[in-house]
């Protein structure tokens, strides 16, 4: 029996929204054990933490319904109140169902302090699915969980990724997704409807071996329509590489080391808002690009 017992009404609401809502923060459990999940986010009046949602194996729940208002969310997932490999993002919790405003002085207010992990939903997402997978740990948006464009990071440094593509009105560029080592992130969800996409991957704002495809970028989170007159419009112009997905509905690009890099920077363990995801200025090595397509359309 799980230690964390969420209110029945919350569990029923989660099941309903998982089946019917089109936007929100969704948690799916692909492990063999019941996962007790807490979330945290920047609310109107400050940091808020909530829990617990007990997610059965093979099930999904929607802790937050409606269009996502933030880029960054945080979560903790436990099995029978066991250990969780957090990333230094500390929030207040209790063993029972809770909603707590504020992330400081937890013990003085009668709460526990526990470690959470970060979820980067991207700069424009209104819906995001976090999938918990075996063994023991949790991974967001694994590459085989559905259609889309997925980036995996097989290097030992956080990779800041931007993408470019032909949008409805003009060429569009978006960024940045910060992908931790040994993690994957879906940057475009749903079946891919273009053959060619473009990307740029950096470590702390370092160099990138592009292929002559130029898009507009910004050091902070951005979505930019149009690839011309970048500097005149107040943006940077940077070089991207091409991804040919051929006729696949889902495509995974893996970044791997190909040269000896400098020591990685010390990771900031604070809770960064979207405005704090800017790139730095250190040089880094180039990376080999590995692709893993899924079966073509119609198969």
N, C-alpha and C positions, 0 to 999 in steps of 0.2 A: 504494500500500500504506500502511495506517495505521501511524503510529509506535507507537501503543499496542497491544501484543499481550497480551491477557488469556489466562490459562491455559485450555486446552481444556475441562477439567472444569468451570470456572466458566461458560464459554459454554454448555455442554450443560445444566447445571443451570438457567441463566437461561431457556433455551428451554423446558425442561420446566415450570418454574413459571409462565411466562407463559401457557401453555396450560391449566394445571390449577389454580393456586392461586386462592383467593377473596379473599385479603387480602395486603397488602404494598405496597411502593413499586415501581411499574412505570414504565418509560421506553419510550415509543413514538417511532419516528423517521419523520416524514412529510417529511423532506427528501430530496434526490436523492443525498446522499453518506453514506458510513458515518460514524457519529458514535461517538467514543470518549468514554465517560462515566465520571466519578468521582463518588462521593457522600461526604457527611460527616454525622455525627450525634453527639448526646450519648449516649455509651455508659455502661455501669455504672461504669467507673472514670475517665471523662473523655471528651474529644473523640476521635472515631475517623474516619479517612478511608480510603476503599477505592477501588480501580480496577484495571484499566480494563475496562469492558464495551463491546465493539464491536457496535453496533446497526446492522444493515443497513437500507437504505431500505425502508419498508413493514413493518418488523418491530418487535416489542416484546420487552423482557426485564424480568425481575423481580430487581433487585439485592438487595432485601430481601423475604424471604418471611415470612408470618405477620402477625398483627395489629400495626399500627403502635403503637409505644410512646411516640412523641414527637409534638408538633405541628409542630415545625420540623425540616426536613432541608435539606441544601445540596448543590449539584451543580455540575459543570463538564463541558461538552461541547465536544469539539474535532474538527476534520476535519484529518487528517494533522498533528497537533500544532500546529495553527494558533492564531490568537488567539481569545479568549473574553471577552465583555463581562461581567465579574464585578461584584459589588456591594460589594466591600470585606471580604468574609468570607474570611480567609486560612487555608489548611490545608496540611499537608505532603503531598507527592506524590513519586512516582518515575516514570521513563519506562516501567517494566515493571509487571506485575501486583503489587499491594501491598495490605497492610493496616497502617496506622500508627496507633498510639495517641499522643495528644498533638498539639497544634497549635502548639507553641512550639519555638524553637531548631531549626527544620527544617534549615537549612544546617549547623549545628554537628553534627547527627546524621547528616549525609550525604544529606539529602533536598532536594527543591526546595520553594519556597513559591509557591503559586499561588492565584489569586483565584476564588472560587465565588459562586454566586447562591443566594438563599434560596428554599425551598419552604414555603409555609404550607398545611398539609393541613387546617386547620380544627381546632376544639376536640375533635371526637369521631370523626374518620375512622379507620377501620381499614384502608382501602385508598385509594391515591391514584395517579392516572396523570398523569405529566408527559409532554407531547407536544412534541417538537422540530419546529419548522416553519421553512420558508424565509421570508425570506432571512436567511442568516447567523446571526441570533439564535435564541433559544429562547423559547417561550412556554408557560406551564403551562395545561393544560385549556382549549384554544380553544373558543369557543362552538359550533362546528359539529362537535365531535368525538363527540357522543352526546347522549342525553337528559339532562335535568336543568335546574336553575335556575342561570343564569349571570349574573354581574355583570361589566360592563366599565367601566373608568374612563377616560373621555375628558377628565378634568380634569388640572391640572398638580400636584395634591397627592395624597398617599396618602390613600385613603378607608378608614375603618374601618366595616365593614358588619355589622349584626346582622339576623337574620331571625326571623319568628314564623309559626307555622302550627298547624293543628289536628292534634295528635298522637293516638296510639292511646287514651291515657287522659285527656288534657286539652290545653288550649292550651300550646304549647311555644315557648320563645324560645332562640336560640343566637347566640353571637358570641365574639370579633370576628374577621372576616377582614380583614386589612390588604392592600388592593389597590393596587399601584403604578400611577402614571400610565401610560396606554397599555397596560395589562395587563388580562386577564380572569381570573376565578376561578369555578369551579363550586362552589357552596355546598351544593347538593343534587344527588346523582348518581342516575341511573336515571330512568325515565319518571315524570313528575309525575302524581300521582293525586288532587290537589286542584285546585279552580278558583282559590281565593284564597290568596295568601301575603302576608306583610307584611314590611316592611324599614325599617331606619334606617341612614343613612349620615352619618358625621361626619368632619371634619378636625380632629385634635388635640382631640377632645372638644367641638367647637363646636356651634352650634345646628343644628336640622334642622326643615324645614317638614313636620310630620306632618299626618295627616288624622283625628285623634281616635281612633286605635286604640292602646290602651295595653298594654304588655307589661312584664314584669319584666326587668331587666338588671343587670349588674355591671360595674365598670370593667375587670376582668380577664376572661380567657377563661371562658366559662360555657355551661352548658345548664341551663335552668330549666323545670320542669314546673309549669304553673299560671300564670294571669295575675292572680290576686286576692291581696290582702293582701301586696303586694310588700314594703313597708317593714317591716311586722311580721315578715316572714321574713328581714329583713336585706339586701334587695335595693333597687335603685332602681326607679322607675316612669317609663318614658319613652315618648314618642309615636312611633308608626310610621305609614308610609303603606301603602296597599293596592296589591297587584299582582293584576290579573285576567288569568290565563293562558288563560281560556276553555277550549277543548278541545284544547290543545296538550300534547304530551309533553315538549317542551323550550321554554324561554323565556329570552330574554336581555334584561336591563335595563341600559341604558347611562346612566351619570352624566355630564352635560356642564355646563360653566360657563354661568351666566346673569347673573352680576354680577361686578364687579371686586373681588377678594379682597385681603386683606393679604398681605405676602410670606410664602412658605411657610417652615416651620421647618427648621432644619438637620437633615439625616438622620443618625441614629445608625448608624455602620457596625460596631458590635460584633455579637456573636452573641447575640441575646436569647433566653432561655428563655421558655416560654409565660407565666410570671408577669410578664414585663416588657413585655407587650403592652397595658398599661393606657392609657387615653385621657388626653389632656391637658386644658387648660381654656381654649383661645383661641377667639374668635368667628370664624365663617367664613360665606361667602355661601350662598344656597340654590342648588339644582341642578335643572335641568330633567331630566325622566325620559323616556328614549327606549326603546322596546321593539322587539324583533325576534323574533317568534314563528317557530316551525317549522311545517311542515304539520300539520293536525289528525290525531288518531288515526284509523286505518283507511285513510289515504291512502298 
